């Protein structure tokens, strides 16, 4: 029985690690998406400036 409890505890710890990993990946994805939007906005503004010249 004790070995089953150790297995369950190990699985719970691994699940916790996976949850933290997914949360970190989501945060990094948010940062990348924000940078992409800013880059696209910057590009559009440059195109508009060039077209007004």
C-alpha positions as CSV (number, residue, x, y, z in Angstrom):
1,X,0.0,0.0,0.0
2,X,2.8,2.4,0.8
3,X,4.3,2.0,-2.6
4,X,1.0,2.9,-4.2
5,X,0.9,6.1,-2.1
6,X,4.5,6.9,-3.2
7,X,3.4,6.4,-6.9
8,X,0.4,8.6,-6.4
9,X,2.5,11.3,-4.7
10,X,5.0,11.2,-7.5
11,X,2.2,11.5,-10.1
12,X,0.7,14.5,-8.2
13,X,4.1,16.2,-8.2
14,X,4.6,15.5,-11.9
15,X,1.1,16.9,-12.6
16,X,2.0,20.0,-10.7
17,X,5.2,20.4,-12.7
18,X,3.2,20.0,-15.9
19,X,0.7,22.6,-14.8
20,X,3.6,25.1,-14.1
21,X,5.2,24.2,-17.4
22,X,2.0,24.9,-19.3
23,X,1.5,28.2,-17.4
24,X,5.0,29.3,-18.3
25,X,4.5,28.4,-21.9
26,X,1.2,30.4,-22.0
27,X,3.0,33.4,-20.5
28,X,5.8,33.2,-23.1
29,X,3.3,32.7,-25.9
30,X,1.4,35.9,-24.7
31,X,4.7,37.8,-24.8
32,X,5.5,36.6,-28.3
33,X,2.0,37.4,-29.5
34,X,2.2,40.9,-28.1
35,X,5.6,41.4,-29.7
36,X,4.2,40.2,-33.0
37,X,1.3,42.6,-32.8
38,X,3.6,45.5,-32.0
39,X,5.9,44.6,-34.8
40,X,3.0,44.4,-37.2
41,X,1.7,47.7,-36.0
42,X,5.1,49.3,-36.4
43,X,5.4,47.9,-40.0
44,X,1.9,49.2,-40.9
45,X,2.8,52.7,-39.6
46,X,6.1,52.7,-41.6
47,X,4.2,51.7,-44.7
48,X,1.7,54.5,-44.1
49,X,4.5,57.1,-43.6
50,X,6.2,56.0,-46.8
51,X,2.9,56.1,-48.8
52,X,2.3,59.7,-47.6
53,X,5.7,60.9,-48.9
